[in-house]
Amino acid sequence: MYSNIKPFLFYLFFNVIIYYSYSIVDIIFHKYSLSYNNINPTHKKIYFTSNIVKGVTLGLFSISAFNIFIQYFIYNYWNTNYIRYLGGMYASLDIVSIIKVPKMQMNTFIHHLIVQLLYYYSLFIVDFNENTLAKGIVIYAIFSTFCYIVNVYLALRLIINEKYNIQLSKISNYIYKTCCLLNWCYQLYFLYIVDSYIITKLIYITILGLVVFDDIVLIQFLQH
């Protein structure tokens, strides 16, 4: 039980860091970007800062996430404590987004809320090296960090010209589709091999389906 307290406190601390990073990004772009100052309506500026913060943070996390990915697929090893800390960082991005971003789409709100619930569930798993559905949650989050360019695009599309907008959207679309396809294929395989009750698997599929729905909405947006 006590092994969960420090990662949870770190999660709360990182919530504060992410929360105030919105203001820092706003100050920087307000000072140096005329296009940012011309964003209208003004509430989209918070949407911009949210995606910049998330994109940059996930980009930095992706290195550590890839390390977890390699340790699992090559050595079948899970560093439980390390995963708890990294999971707290990941979840903090979404909870702050819920607090800060106005007029959030319902599917995105549900996605962010589910991330919090899955984080709390994973926080109290004794050992990820055991046979548990929490492993699938970690893999899903890892693939999400690989898609950090999508969040960067969602922000920059508001201030860059059409030429670069189209190029960046194509790159984001390709990366996001590839990561989602690989992720979904793995989730199906994982559900097949994991030793768990049928009812537990059905609950997992239902929860995951809500996240997948939000992914599909974003894919359609990027494709458009």
ABEGO torsion letter per residue (X at the ends): XAAAAAAAAAAAAAAAAAAAAAAAAAAAAAAABAAAAABOBAAAAAAAAAAAAAAAAAAAAAAAAAAAAAAAAAAGBBBAAAAAAAAAAAAAAAAAAAAABBGBBAAAAAAAAAAAAAAAAAAABABAABBBAAAAAAAAAAAAAAAAAAAAAAAAAAABBAAAAAAAAAAAAAAAAAAAAAAAAAAAAAAAABBBBAAAAAAAAAAAAAAAAAAAAAAAAAAX
